[in-house]
C-alpha cells in the first residue's frame, strides 16, 4: 500500500485481502474507489495481463506546449557528447524563475525517463545564475523528448528475479571543481528498478579512482535493495555488479588495496 496525501494505491495477490482492506478503510474514512489505476501523479499506467507499462506521455506533451516546444524539431540524444557546461560568467543571463521551473518539470520527468537523468542533473547545478548556454542545453532535452514522448518503463511478468548492478563514471566532468559524476542502475531480471546519478563528493585523481567510487556507491545501494527484497521473501546471495574499467575491477578484488584507496580519497578531500 502506498499513500500520497489523500490518494491510496494498494495491491495484493489475494483478491479477498483487497476487498477486506477496502471494507476496513470505508468503515473509518469516506472513500471513493476509482478501480484499477490508470493515472497517478502524472504517471500513466497501462496494466495488461502479463505486463505493466508506465510513462509520462501526457505530462510531457503538456510541458512541450507550455514551453512552446511542441513544434520543435526532434533530435536523437538529450545532450551532445562534447558538451562541457561551466559557470559561463561572460554569458548572457536568462530569467532565473523560468529556468528553475524548466528544470523542476524535467526533474519530475526523470521518474520514468532515466535517459535524461544525467543531463537534467547537470543543468540543475546552474540554477543560481543561469546563462543562455545553460538554457540552450536544457532546450535540447525538450527536443529529445519531442521525438520520444511515448517512451517509458516496461515491466513484463514472469521474469527471473536476479538482481544485477551497473556502474559508470566520467572523469573530472565538472569544469568548476574537477569532480566526477557517478551513474548507476539496478536490473531485476530484465526490469529496470532503480537508477541514480550524482556528482562525487571528492576529487578523483584518476579514472580508476572515479570508477571505483562509482562502483562502491553502486554496491552500497545494491546491498540496500537486497535487504528490501528479502522482506518480500526474495533471498539473493550473489549479485553481480558490472563496471567497464579493468583496473577498478582488479582493485575491488584485492582487499589489500582497499585501505590504500581510502588514503587516496582522504588526500583528495583535503
N, C-alpha and C positions, 0 to 999 in steps of 0.2 A: 504494500500500500504506500502511496506517495501523496502527500498533502501540500498544496500550494495555496495559501490564503484560504479561500472558500471552495477550491476545486480539489477533488479527490479522484485519484486513479487507483484502482485495485484489480488484482488478478489472482486467480488460483487454478490449479489443475483439477480441483474438485468443485463442481458447479454448486453442490449443496452448501459448501462453505461460503461461496459468494452470496447466495440467497440469504443465509443466516446472518452474514455481515450486514447486508442491506437492511434487513428487518431490525437488527440491533441499532443501527445508526438512525433509522427512521423513528424509532421509539424515543430517541434522545434529542434529535435535531429535525428541523424542517428541511427535507432534502428533495431534490428533483433528480431522478435518474434519467440520464441522457443516452443510455445504451452504449453500444460499442464505440470506443474512442476513435474519432476520425481527425480531430483537430485539437491541439492543445498548446497554448502559449506560442503561437506562430509555427508550430511543428505540424506538418500534415502526416498522418499515419494511415497507411493503407494495409489492412490486415487481410491476407489471403489464407487459404487452408494450411499451407506449409511454409509460409514466409511472411515477413513484415518489411515494408518499405517506408522509410522516414525521410522526408525532405522539407525544405522551406521555400518551395517554388512560389507560392502566393505572396509570402513575405518579401521575397527577392524582387518579384515583379512590381510590387507596390513601392519599394525603395528606388528601383530604377526610374519609375515615373516621378517620384518625389524629388530626386536629384537631376531630373531631366536628362537621363542617360538611357531611356528606353528605346531610342532610335539610334544609338551609337553603334559603331562597327565592332563586331565581336573579335576577340583575339584568343589565341590558344593557351597562353600562360599568364598567371597572375602577376609575374614580375620578371624583368629581364635578368639573365644570369650575370650581366656585367654591372648591375645596379648596386652602388655602394652609397647609402644615404649618410649624411652628416648634418651638422647644425646649419650650414649654409648661411653664415652671418650676413653675407653681402646680398643674399637673395631677397626677392620681393615678398613681404609678409602677406598672409591671407587672413580672412576672418577666422578668429580663433574658435568662436562658438560653432560656426558652420563646420569647421574641420573636426572638432571634438564630436559633434553629432554624427558626422560621417563615420568616424572611427567606432563610435559606440554601436551604431547599427551593424557595422561589419563584424565587430566582436561577437554580437549575438548570432550572426550567421555561421560562425565557426562551430556552433553546436552540432551542425550536420555537414559542414564543409571543411574537413581537415586540410584540404589542399591550399586554402588561403590563410591558414593559421600563422605561418612564418611571416608573410609579408604584412599581415594586419598588425601583428605584434611589433614588427619593425616600424611601421608608420605610427603606432601608438606612442613611441618613445619621444616624439617631437610635438606633442600636444601643447606644451607650454609656450612655444614660439614657432608655430608652423609657417613654412615658407612655400612658395609656389612649386618648388621642386618636390616637396613632400606631398603636396596636394595632387600633383600630376601622377605620382606613383600610386596614390590612393585611387585616383580615377581609373588607372589601368586595371585595378581589381574589378571595378564595375564593368569594364569592357570584357573582362574574362567571364564574369557572371552572366553577362548578356547572352553568351553562347552556351552557358551550362546551367541555365535556370532550373532545369528539372533533375539535376544530379543530386543524389542523396545517399543514404546508408541503407544497404540491403542486408536483411537478417534471415537467411534461409533456415529451415528446420532440419533436424536430423544431421547435424554436423558433429565432427569429433570435438570433444571438449579438451583439447590440448592447447595450453597457453604458450604463446611464443612472443618474445620481445624483440624489438628492432631499435637500434640507436644510431645516431649520426651527429655530426657536429661540423660547423665551419671553423676556420681558424682566424682569430683576430678580425672577425667580420665587422665589428663596430669600429669606425674610424676615430671615434672620440676617445674611448678608453681602452681600445685594443682587446676587448673581451670577446670571447667566442659565444656562439649560441648553440644550445643543445636541442635536438629534436628526437623524440621517442614515441613509439606507439606499441600497442599490445593487440595481438590477434588471438581470439578464442576459436580454434579451428580456422575457418575461412572468414570469420566475422571480426571486423574492427570494433573494439570495445573501449579503447582508451587512446588518446593522443595528447601530446604535450610539447610545448615549445617555449624555451626560456633562456634568457641570457645568463651565462655562468657567473658565479659570484666572484671568482678570482681570475687573474690574467694568466692564461695558459702560456707556457714558454715554448711549446712545440705542438705540432699536430697530434702527436701521440698523447700528450697530456690532455689536450682538448677532447679527443675521442675517449680517453679513459674516464674523464669526469662525466661525460655524457652516458657512458655505459654504466658507471656506478650509480648515477641517478636512475637509469632505467631499471637496474637491479633492485634498488630500494622500492620503487613503485610496483615492480613485479611481485616482490615479497608481500606487499600490502594487498595486492589483488589476489594472491594465493590464499591469504587469510580470509578475505571476503568470500572466495569461492568455497572454502572449507565450511563456512557457515551454512552453505546450501548442500553440503554432503559431497562436494566435488574435491577429492583429495589428489593433489598433484605433487609428485616427488621430484621430477626432473623437468625444468623449464629452460629451454634454450634461449639465449639472447644473442642476436645477430649484430655483428659490428664489422665494418668494411676496412678496418685498419689492422694490419697483421701485427704490428708492434704492440698496439694496445691489447690485442687478444693474448699475445705471449706474456705481456706484463700481468694481465689478470690471472693467468695460470700459474704464476710464480709468486707464492706468498712472501718470499724473501724480499721482493722488490716493492711490496706494498708500503712498508714504512718509509722507504726512500721517496716514493711518490708523495706521501704526506708532507715530507720536508720540502719538496719542490713547491707544493701548493701553499705551504706556510710562508715560504720565501716570497711567493707571488703576492700574497696578501699584504705583506709588509712593504 
